[in-house]
Amino acid sequence: MKKTASQITVALVCAILGFLLAYQFKVLATKEASQGNTNNSDIISEIESLTKEKEELAKANSELTQNLKTIEDSATEEGEIEKEIKNQLNNARMQAGLVDVTGQGMVITITPKNNIFSANSSSTTNDLGDDELVHLVNLLWFFKAEAININDFRITPQTGIKDAGNYTWVGSAGMVSPKEPIIIKAIGEKNRLNVGITFQNSVNLKYSSLANYDVEVKLIDDIVIEKTTQSLKSEFIKPVN
């Protein structure tokens, strides 16, 4: 009888301990989930704040640029020398990618070929990367392109193109995916650009992994390429006196 009572007591104690442990685990799990939600909320709020700040800075920069243009126009109303200096300044800004530009040129659309045997219809056996993009950009520059962008990211003298994981960076702000369409715009004499890009029966458009993509070339009379979103830096270069 005493043995049975002891067994019952031990069972009750174990049950209580088990209940307490389960309850404590549930409390801890709920607390961690709550902290995780709080952290996610903080991150989202910070991203929204930074996005809003970027938009405000872009607006302020646009206003300052317009004010500067007004001052320059006023200062160069008279005098051939002043007008020539202003023209050179405008050309320098266009070449550096600091202003929106427009003109005739070429649009190259690169689209992954559909693979009916793949679970992902937009996948390719050999993805496009920085090698192919640099190849096309170099060709365009060689055949006298005056402005280029990739997926609306302006190419400047300080814009590098480099693979990073599953994406390719265009400068420090632009990121393109080989699984999605990539559009390259170039302003220049369109027939010259066309000859360079389609040289030797479009062999340039089949370079390396480009063979796994559908590449369409269009010659257009009026292309708009927007200014760069990145600031050019000159911390080390200095003019020679």
N, C-alpha and C positions, 0 to 999 in steps of 0.2 A: 504494500500500500504506500509506504514511504518512498519506494523507488519510483512508483508511478507519479506521485506528487512531484518528485524532484524532476522527472522528465518533462512534466507539464510546465513546471516553472522555467526550466531551461528553454523550452520551446517558446514560451511567452517572451522571455528576455531576448532571444534571437529575432523573434518577429518584430519586437519594438525597435531593436537596433537596425534591422533591415529597413523598417519604415523611416527611421530617422536619417539613415544614409541616403535612401532614395529621395527623401524630401530635400536634404541638403544639396544633392546633385542637381535636382530640378531648380533650386534657387540660384545656384551658381551658373547653370546653363542660361537661365532667364536673364541674369545680370550681364553675362558676356554678350548675349544677343542684343541687349539694350545698349551696351557700350558700342557694339559694332554698328548699330543703326545710327547712334549719335555721331560716330566718326564719319560714316558715309554722308550724313547730313552736313557735317562741317566741311567736308571736301567739296560737296556739291555747291554749298554756299560760297566757298572760296573761289571755285571756278567761275560761278556766275558773277562774282565781284570783279575778278580779273578781266572777264570778258567785257563787262560794262566799262571798266577803266580803260581797256584798250580802245573801245569804240569812242570814248570821250577824248582820248589822246589823238586818235586819228582825225576826229572832227576839228580839234584845236590846231593840229598840224596843217590841215587843209585851209583853215582860215588864215593862219600865219603865212602860208605859201601865197595865197591870193593877195594878202596885204603887201607882201614883198614884191609881187609882180606889179601891183599898182604903183608902188614907189619907184620901181625900176622904169616903168613906162613913162612916168612923169619926169624922171631924171634924164631920159634919153629922147625927149621930144624934139630937141634941136641938136644939130651937129652930126655930121657923117661918122666921125670917130666914135661918138657915144653909141650910135646905132649899130656900128660894126661890133663893138664890145658886147652889146646886148645880144646880138645874133650869135656870137661865139659862146656866150654864157648859156643861151637857150640850147645850142647844139650839144654842149657839154652835159647839160642836164638830161637831154634825151638819150645820149649814149651811155650815161651812167645809170639810166633806168629810174630817174627821180621824178619823171612826169609821164602821164598817159600819152601814148602816141598812136597814130593811125596812118594807114597807107596800103598799097597793094602788096600782095605776097602769097603765102602758101599756108594751108592747114593740113597737117598730117594726123590722121586718126588711127590709133593702134588698138585693135580689139582682139582679146583672146579667142582663138578658134574653139567652136563647140566640139566636145569629144563625147560621142554618144555611148562609148564604152566606159566612161568614167562616172562615178557617183556624183561628182561635181562637174556640171556641164561647162563651167567656165575655167576649168583647170587645164594646164598644158603640161607636156612632158618635160619641158625645159623653160622655166620662167624667164621673162625679160628682166634685166637688171641695169646697173649703172653703165656697164660696158656698151650696151646697145644705145642707151640714151646719149651718152657722151659721143658716140660715133655719129649719131644724127645731128647733134648740136654742132659738132666740129665741121661737118659737111656744110651745114647752113652758114656758119661763119665764113668758111672758105669761099663759098660762092656768094659772098657779099651781103648776107643778111644784116640788117641794121638794128633789129630788135627781135628777141625770141622769148617765148614763155612756154612752160610745160604745165598743163592743167591750171593755167592762169597764174602760175608763179613765175615772176619775171627773172630772166637770166641776166646777171650783171657781171662785171669783171671779177667780183669776189664771190660768185655763186659756185659752189662745188656740188657735184653729183656723186652720191655714195650710197651703196647698199647698207641696210641696217636691219637684220632679221628678215621678216617677210615683206619689208617695204624698201623703197628707195627714197632717200632724202634729196630734195632739191633746195640747196641752201640750208639754213637752220629753221625755216618756217614751213617749207613745202614738203609734203610726203605723198608719194603715189604708190599704188598697189599694182603688181603685175597681173592680178586677177580681175582688174577693172579697166575700162577703156582709158587710154592716155591720149591727150590731145596736145599736139605741139603746133604753136603758131609762130610764123616768121614773117617779118615785113622786109621787103627788098624787091628788086626787079624780078617779077614772078617767073618770067621765062628762063632767066638765068638760074634761079633756084630749082626750077623743074628739071633743067638739063643736068644739074649736079646731083639731085636726089635720084633721078631715074636713069643714071648713067649705066651703060651696058645692060640694057634690058631689066632695069630695076634691081640689079644685083645688090645695090646699097640698101634696099628695103627688105632683103632676105639675109642680111648679115647676122650670123650667130642665131640667137633665139628669136629674132624677128621672123624667121621662117615658120615659127609656130603660131604666128599671129596674122590676122587680116589687117593689111595696111592700106589705107585709102588716102590719096593725095588730091587736094582740091586747090585750084588757083583762084584767088579771090581778089577783087579790085579794092575792097574797102575792109581792112582788118583793124580792129582796135586791140591794143595791148596795154594793159594797165600798168601803172608804176609799181616798183618794188615795195614790199612791206618791210624790208630790212634796210638798216642804215649802213652806209659805207663807212669803213673805219680807216683812219690814216694815222696810226699811232707811231709808226716807225719810218715811213717814207717822208722825205723832205725835199723841197726843190733845190736844185744845184744853183748856187749863186754864180 
